């Protein structure tokens, strides 16, 4: 992805980009937005009905050809349909045209090159959505939901992103802003009119602050839970060598993704795939089970396994029920004491030899299964889902925030607690007023009302070119 600064997003320019992936497909789309959009299309588009595109109504579709006239003789590039959306009722609030051609990288590139030659420039990542933000059609929370919608890995993530795009999350922040602003105005009045001898009702003020703090706490929990649906959880399958990790990995995927062998140490690298467990995208990792590497390759595999284990949100610890507990099993049991862990005794189809003798058995529950015979696989999936969720989630309240928005939400929570502390300790009103001002700034940065270049660059750099 190219590096850019927000100053590169020049609103006066007409921008263009391929809106479809560069691959062999049925359709390809080139999108153009800006003041010159219709002028550019007038030069390139030859309508079947000989109509000038500039004179056509908004929200109309036109059939014809994109023609290259550089060498005097008109050369047809492709047969196309052109969609026309006039300002301000378009995605970017500018004049927008979308050229739908036959799919294929060469065709789309030729059309895009022709548009650029006529005066447009190539759009930066997320620049179309940026213009929608600047034009007031969406706020920053809705812009974030566009990104989460594009990156959604499950139908549930699509549903949640769509709700935020419609403005539900914005309404929650708007409500919080109104309550903080009311308290800020009260503090301003006390500062600016000391001669009126108005006294601060600290108890009433504290009650109002506590109510806002509760709402912000809910928002923080909402965005933490939303991460589970948008980015997925890291779930590491670990255990001693030849305990059946790769077989379980394949069963969860419903396909033979990794090699399975009776020879210990077959898996010599970390293998990653994404599965959908009841709407939650779970990134599962099959890891090496060798704890004492004898060569460079297995040493590197162990290093990657250790790193993934540290980063894991969830661990599935697998035991071989047909063998006695050994030092490797005990090592994994100890390492997962404080991790979110699903404990599984595999190979239930074979005679049972494993015995825990009180090691973890009394304090932690185990599931018995056979990955090879598909015995109790559904129970394991249910336990993974239960461990992933941790608690019931109200999906209607989930919000998607970028890294800097999360930081500002945390700043909001910190400053609200400062206000509460100042009230309890009897600080003067100027301390309270300053913290409330910082609270309003944080809310504004989250929604985009307060301009913050760092936040905008962070968000839009993650978009694809063409969105």
C-alpha positions in Angstrom: 0.0 0.0 0.0 1.5 3.4 -1.0 2.3 5.9 1.8 0.4 9.2 1.8 -0.4 12.2 3.8 -3.9 13.7 4.2 -2.8 16.7 2.2 -2.5 14.4 -0.8 -6.3 13.9 -0.7 -6.9 17.1 -2.8 -10.6 17.6 -3.0 -10.3 19.8 -6.1 -8.9 16.9 -8.1 -11.1 14.4 -10.1 -10.1 10.9 -9.0 -10.5 7.5 -10.6 -9.7 3.9 -9.7 -10.6 0.3 -10.5 -13.4 -0.6 -8.0 -13.1 -4.4 -8.7 -10.2 -6.7 -8.0 -7.6 -7.2 -10.8 -8.6 -10.7 -11.9 -10.4 -12.6 -14.6 -14.1 -12.0 -14.0 -17.5 -11.4 -15.6 -17.4 -7.6 -14.8 -14.9 -4.9 -14.1 -15.7 -1.4 -12.8 -13.9 1.9 -13.0 -15.1 4.6 -10.7 -14.6 8.4 -11.4 -15.5 11.2 -8.9 -15.1 15.0 -9.1 -15.9 18.1 -11.1 -14.4 16.8 -14.4 -16.1 13.4 -14.3 -18.7 14.1 -16.9 -16.3 16.1 -19.1 -13.9 13.1 -19.1 -16.7 10.6 -19.9 -18.0 12.9 -22.7 -14.6 12.5 -24.4 -14.4 8.7 -24.0 -18.0 7.4 -24.1 -19.8 6.8 -27.3 -23.5 6.2 -26.5 -25.5 3.7 -28.6 -28.2 6.4 -28.9 -25.7 9.2 -29.7 -26.5 11.0 -26.4 -24.1 13.3 -24.6 -23.5 11.9 -21.1 -23.3 15.4 -19.6 -26.9 16.1 -20.6 -28.3 13.0 -19.0 -30.2 12.8 -15.7 -28.8 11.5 -12.4 -29.3 7.8 -11.5 -29.5 6.7 -15.2 -27.7 3.9 -17.0 -26.3 4.2 -20.5 -25.1 1.6 -23.0 -22.3 2.2 -25.4 -18.5 1.9 -25.9 -15.4 3.4 -24.3 -13.3 4.8 -27.3 -9.6 5.8 -27.5 -9.4 8.7 -29.9 -5.7 9.5 -29.4 -4.5 8.6 -32.9 -7.3 10.3 -34.8 -9.2 7.1 -35.6 -11.5 6.0 -32.9 -10.4 2.7 -31.4 -13.0 0.8 -29.3 -11.6 -0.4 -26.0 -14.7 -2.2 -24.7 -18.5 -2.4 -24.7 -19.7 -0.8 -21.4 -22.6 0.3 -19.2 -22.1 3.8 -17.6 -23.9 4.7 -14.4 -24.4 8.4 -13.7 -24.8 9.9 -10.2 -24.9 13.7 -10.0 -23.8 15.8 -7.0 -24.8 15.9 -4.2 -26.7 12.6 -4.3 -23.8 10.3 -4.8 -21.5 8.2 -2.6 -18.9 11.0 -2.5 -21.5 13.9 -2.8 -19.7 14.8 -6.1 -20.5 13.9 -9.7 -19.7 10.2 -10.0 -19.7 7.9 -12.9 -19.1 4.1 -12.8 -18.0 2.3 -16.0 -18.9 -1.3 -16.0 -16.9 -3.3 -18.6 -16.1 -6.9 -19.2 -13.8 -8.3 -16.6 -10.1 -8.9 -16.9 -7.1 -6.9 -15.8 -6.1 -5.6 -19.3 -9.5 -4.3 -20.2 -10.0 -2.5 -16.9 -6.5 -1.1 -17.0 -7.0 0.3 -20.5 -10.2 2.1 -19.5 -8.6 3.5 -16.3 -5.6 4.7 -18.3 -7.9 6.4 -20.7 -9.7 8.2 -17.9 -6.4 9.3 -16.3 -5.1 10.6 -19.6 -8.2 12.9 -19.9 -7.5 14.7 -16.6 -8.3 12.5 -13.6 -5.7 11.2 -11.2 -5.4 7.8 -9.5 -7.2 7.8 -6.2 -5.5 7.1 -2.9 -6.6 4.3 -0.5 -10.1 5.1 0.8 -10.2 8.5 -1.0 -13.8 8.0 -2.3 -15.0 7.3 1.3 -12.9 10.2 2.5 -14.8 12.5 0.2 -18.1 11.1 1.5 -16.9 12.1 5.0 -15.8 15.6 4.0 -19.0 16.1 2.1 -21.0 15.3 5.3 -22.7 12.2 3.9 -21.2 10.0 6.6 -19.3 10.5 9.9 -16.0 8.9 10.9 -17.8 6.0 12.7 -19.7 5.2 9.5 -16.4 5.4 7.5 -15.0 2.9 9.9 -18.0 0.6 9.3 -17.3 0.7 5.5 -13.9 -0.7 6.2 -15.2 -3.4 8.6 -18.0 -4.3 6.0 -15.4 -4.9 3.3 -13.2 -6.9 5.6 -16.1 -8.9 7.2 -15.4 -12.6 7.5 -18.9 -13.8 8.6 -22.5 -12.8 7.9 -22.8 -11.6 11.5 -19.9 -9.2 10.9 -21.7 -7.9 7.8 -24.9 -7.3 9.8 -23.0 -5.4 12.6 -21.1 -3.3 10.1 -24.3 -2.4 8.3 -26.0 -1.3 11.5 -23.1 1.1 12.2 -23.2 2.3 8.6 -26.8 3.3 9.1 -25.8 5.5 12.1 -26.7 3.5 15.2 -23.2 3.9 16.8 -23.2 7.6 15.9 -26.4 8.1 17.9 -24.9 6.6 21.0 -21.9 8.9 20.9 -24.2 11.9 20.1 -26.2 11.1 23.3 -23.0 11.0 25.4 -21.8 14.2 23.8 -25.0 16.0 24.7 -24.8 15.0 28.4 -21.1 16.0 28.6 -21.8 19.3 26.8 -24.6 20.1 29.3 -22.1 19.6 32.2 -19.4 21.6 30.4 -21.8 24.5 29.8 -22.7 24.5 33.5 -19.0 24.6 34.5 -18.4 27.4 32.0 -21.2 29.4 33.5 -19.7 29.0 37.0 -16.3 30.1 35.6 -17.4 33.1 33.5 -19.9 34.5 36.0 -18.4 34.2 39.5 -20.1 37.4 40.6 -23.5 35.6 40.4 -22.5 33.6 43.4 -23.8 30.3 41.9 -22.6 27.3 43.8 -21.8 23.9 42.2 -24.1 21.1 43.3 -21.4 18.5 43.5 -23.7 15.6 44.4 -25.9 16.2 41.4 -22.9 16.8 39.2 -21.4 13.5 40.4 -24.6 11.6 39.6 -24.6 12.9 36.1 -20.9 12.1 35.6 -21.4 8.6 36.9 -24.2 8.0 34.4 -21.9 9.1 31.5 -19.1 6.9 32.9 -21.4 3.9 32.8 -22.3 4.6 29.1 -18.6 5.0 28.2 -17.8 1.7 30.0 -20.5 0.0 27.9 -19.0 1.5 24.7 -15.5 0.2 25.6 -16.9 -3.3 26.2 -18.9 -3.1 23.0 -15.8 -2.3 20.9 -13.8 -5.1 22.6 -16.5 -7.6 21.7 -16.8 -6.2 18.2 -13.2 -7.0 17.5 -14.1 -10.7 18.0 -16.6 -10.5 15.1 -14.4 -8.3 12.8 -10.9 -9.5 13.2 -11.6 -13.0 14.6 -10.0 -14.7 17.5 -6.6 -16.4 17.5 -7.2 -20.0 18.5 -4.0 -22.2 18.9 -4.3 -26.0 18.9 -1.4 -27.3 21.0 -0.3 -30.5 22.7 2.4 -33.1 22.7 3.7 -34.6 19.4 1.3 -37.0 17.7 -1.7 -36.2 19.9 -3.9 -35.5 16.9 -3.6 -31.8 16.5 -3.5 -31.8 12.7 -6.4 -34.3 12.5 -8.5 -32.0 14.7 -7.4 -29.0 12.6 -8.6 -30.8 9.4 -11.9 -31.8 11.1 -12.6 -28.2 12.2 -11.9 -27.0 8.6 -13.9 -29.9 7.0 -11.0 -30.5 4.6 -7.6 -32.2 4.5 -5.5 -29.0 5.0 -2.4 -30.4 6.6 -0.6 -33.7 6.4 -1.5 -36.3 9.0 0.9 -39.1 10.0 1.6 -41.5 12.8 5.2 -40.2 12.8 5.7 -37.7 15.6 6.7 -34.2 14.4 4.9 -34.1 11.0 3.9 -30.5 11.6 7.0 -28.4 11.4 5.5 -25.0 10.9 2.5 -23.0 12.1 -0.5 -23.5 9.8 -3.3 -20.9 9.8 -6.9 -21.0 8.5 -10.1 -19.2 9.4 -13.3 -21.0 10.3 -16.8 -19.7 11.1 -18.1 -21.0 14.4 -21.7 -19.7 14.9 -20.8 -16.3 13.4 -17.5 -15.8 15.1 -14.5 -15.9 12.7 -11.9 -18.0 14.5 -8.3 -18.1 13.2 -7.1 -21.6 14.1 -3.4 -22.4 14.2 -2.0 -26.0 14.0 1.3 -25.9 15.8 4.4 -28.1 16.2 4.3 -30.4 19.2 8.0 -31.0 19.6 9.4 -29.3 22.7 13.0 -30.5 22.2 14.1 -29.6 18.7 16.9 -31.6 17.2 17.5 -29.6 14.0 17.2 -26.0 12.7 13.8 -26.5 11.1 12.1 -27.9 14.2 13.8 -25.2 16.3 12.3 -22.5 14.2 8.9 -24.2 14.3 9.0 -24.3 18.1 9.9 -20.6 18.2 6.8 -19.7 16.0 4.6 -22.0 18.1 5.8 -20.2 21.3 5.1 -16.8 19.8 1.6 -17.8 18.6 0.9 -19.3 22.0 1.6 -15.9 23.7 -0.6 -14.1 21.2 -3.5 -16.5 21.4 -6.9 -15.4 22.5 -7.9 -19.0 23.0 -6.1 -22.3 23.3 -7.3 -25.8 22.5 -5.0 -28.1 24.5 -5.0 -31.7 23.1 -4.1 -34.8 25.0 -3.6 -38.3 23.7 -6.0 -40.4 25.7 -4.3 -43.7 24.6 -1.0 -42.7 26.2 0.1 -42.0 29.7 0.6 -38.4 30.8 4.2 -37.3 30.1 6.4 -34.2 30.8 5.2 -32.5 27.7 1.5 -32.8 28.7 2.4 -31.5 32.2 4.3 -28.6 30.6 1.3 -27.5 28.5 -1.1 -27.9 31.5 1.0 -25.5 33.5 1.4 -23.0 30.6 -2.4 -22.9 30.1 -3.3 -22.3 33.8 -4.0 -18.6 33.1 -5.1 -18.9 29.5 -8.6 -19.1 28.0 -8.4 -22.9 27.3 -10.5 -25.7 26.0 -9.1 -29.1 27.3 -9.6 -32.1 25.0 -8.7 -35.7 25.5 -8.4 -37.2 22.0 -8.4 -40.7 20.7 -11.5 -41.8 22.6 -11.8 -44.7 20.1 -8.7 -46.3 21.6 -8.2 -48.0 25.0 -7.9 -45.3 27.7 -4.4 -45.0 29.3 -4.1 -41.4 30.3 -4.6 -40.5 34.0 -4.3 -37.0 35.5 -4.1 -38.1 39.2 -5.5 -34.8 40.3 -3.4 -32.6 37.9 -5.8 -30.1 36.7 -8.7 -32.6 36.6 -10.5 -31.3 39.6 -10.2 -27.6 38.7 -10.7 -27.8 34.9 -13.2 -29.7 32.8 -12.2 -31.9 29.9 -14.0 -33.1 26.7 -13.3 -36.6 25.4 -13.4 -37.0 21.6 -12.0 -38.8 18.6 -10.8 -36.4 15.9 -10.2 -39.4 13.6 -13.7 -40.9 14.0 -15.5 -37.5 14.3 -16.7 -38.5 17.8 -17.8 -35.4 19.9 -16.4 -32.9 17.3 -19.6 -30.9 17.7 -19.1 -30.7 21.5 -15.5 -29.3 20.9 -16.9 -26.7 18.6 -19.5 -25.7 21.1 -16.8 -25.4 23.8 -14.7 -23.2 21.5 -17.7 -21.0 20.8 -18.5 -20.8 24.5 -14.9 -19.9 25.4 -14.7 -17.4 22.6 -17.8 -15.6 23.6 -17.0 -15.7 27.3 -20.3 -14.0 28.0 -23.5 -13.2 26.2 -23.1 -10.4 23.7 -25.8 -7.9 22.7 -24.9 -7.6 19.0 -27.1 -4.5 18.5 -24.7 -2.5 20.8 -21.4 -3.5 19.2 -19.2 -0.8 17.6 -16.2 -0.9 15.3 -13.4 1.6 16.1 -10.0 2.1 14.6 -6.8 2.1 16.7 -6.8 5.9 17.2 -10.5 6.0 17.9 -10.0 3.3 20.6 -7.3 5.5 22.1 -9.6 8.5 22.2 -12.4 6.4 23.8 -9.9 5.5 26.5 -8.9 9.1 26.9 -12.6 9.9 27.3 -12.9 7.4 30.0 -9.8 8.6 31.8 -10.9 12.3 31.8 -14.4 11.4 33.0 -12.8 9.6 36.0 -10.7 12.7 36.6 -13.8 14.8 36.8 -15.3 12.4 39.3 -12.1 12.5 41.3 -12.0 16.3 41.3 -15.5 16.5 42.5 -14.8 14.0 45.4 -11.6 15.9 46.4 -13.2 19.3 46.3 -11.1 20.7 43.4 -12.0 24.1 42.0 -14.3 24.3 38.9 -11.5 25.2 36.5 -10.0 21.7 36.8 -13.4 20.1 36.1 -14.0 22.4 33.2 -10.7 21.6 31.5 -11.3 17.8 31.8 -14.8 18.2 30.4 -13.4 20.1 27.5 -11.0 17.3 26.8 -13.9 14.8 27.0 -15.7 16.8 24.3 -12.6 16.8 22.1 -12.3 13.0 22.4 -15.9 12.5 21.4 -15.4 14.8 18.4 -12.3 13.0 17.3 -14.1 9.6 17.4 -17.0 10.8 15.2 -14.8 13.1 13.0 -16.4 16.4 14.2 -13.0 17.5 15.5 -10.4 17.3 12.8 -7.5 15.0 13.6 -5.1 14.3 10.8 -3.4 11.4 12.5 -6.7 9.5 13.0 -7.9 10.1 9.4 -4.6 8.9 7.9 -4.7 5.8 10.1 -8.2 4.8 9.1 -8.1 5.6 5.4 -4.6 4.0 4.9 -6.3 0.6 5.6 -8.8 1.0 2.8 -8.3 -0.5 -0.6 -7.8 1.8 -3.6 -11.2 2.3 -5.3 -13.3 2.4 -2.0 
